[in-house]
Amino acid sequence: MGTDLEEEVLIQLLDKIVKETGIHKNQVNSHFKDNVETVTRILDGMRYTFLFNFAGKPVEISLQEGGKRKDFLTGEEQKQIVFIEKNGFKVLEEVLV
């Protein structure tokens, strides 16, 4: 016999594990579109978030509120909603305080 936690309970459990282990949470809200992959790396006081759109159509991604982020490739400041072209990608850069 197996069990499956309700989504809200699973989120609470994972939040507790993240806090206790010091893992940095992904800056992308959990409500983002299917077929969008995110990878986050931290180096020398900077957070780099890589967003890859494999959806085959343009998508808008909602980021968690936080510090100032800019597009690493263009230098443009990014808002909380990020638009990614069909089969496109973004690299966001954020200074950690």
N, C-alpha and C positions, 0 to 999 in steps of 0.2 A: 504494500500500500504506500502511496506517495502523497505528498501535500504540496500545495502551491500557495504562497503568501498572497494576500490581497495587495494590490499595487501600492496603496497608501502605507501599509505596514512595511513592505519591502523598501520603499523610499526612506522611511524613518530609520530602518535598520542600517541601510547603506550610509545615510547621513551620519549616524553615530559612529560607524566604522571609519568613515573619512575623517571625522573630527579627532578621533582617538589615535589614528595612525599618522596624522599630519599630511595626508594626501591632499593635493590641491584639486578641487572640483573643476570639472570642465566648465568653461565660460559660456557654453551654449546651453540654452534652456532645453529641458527634456522634451519639449513639445515641437522640436524641429522636424522637418520633413523626412520621410523615408528616402533612402539612397543619398543621404548627405553624410559624409564621414568627417569627423573632427579628430585632430591630433594636437595636443598641447605640449610644448617643451619650455622649460625654464632654464635660462642661461644668463649668468652675470647680471642678475637683478632685472631681467626682462622676461616677459611671458610672450611666447610666440604661439598663436593659434592658427592652425592650418585647416581650412574648410574646403572640402572637395565635393562638388556637386555631380553625382552620378545619376541624377534623376532623369536626364534627357529633356529637361525643360527648365526654364528659369525658376529660382526659388528665393524666398525671403527667409532669412534666419534671424531669430530673436536671441540676442545675447543678454546675459545677466547684467544688471546694472553694475558699474564698476568704474575704474579709472578711465583716463583718456586712452583710446585705442586709435591707431592709425594703420592704414594699409601699408604694409612694408614695401610693396613694389611701387606704389604711386605717391606715398607720403600724405595722402588725403586722410583727414580725420574721419573716423567711423562713428556712426550713431549706434543706437541700441538695435536697430533693424539693419541687417546687411543683405544686399541684393547680390546674388551670384548668377551669372549667365548660365545657359544650358551647357553642360559638360565643362564648366569653368571652375576656378578655384580662387581663394583669397588667402593671403597670409597677413594676419593681424599682429601688431606689435603693441605691447603695453608695458609701461614702467611699473614695477612692483614697488610698493612703499613699505 
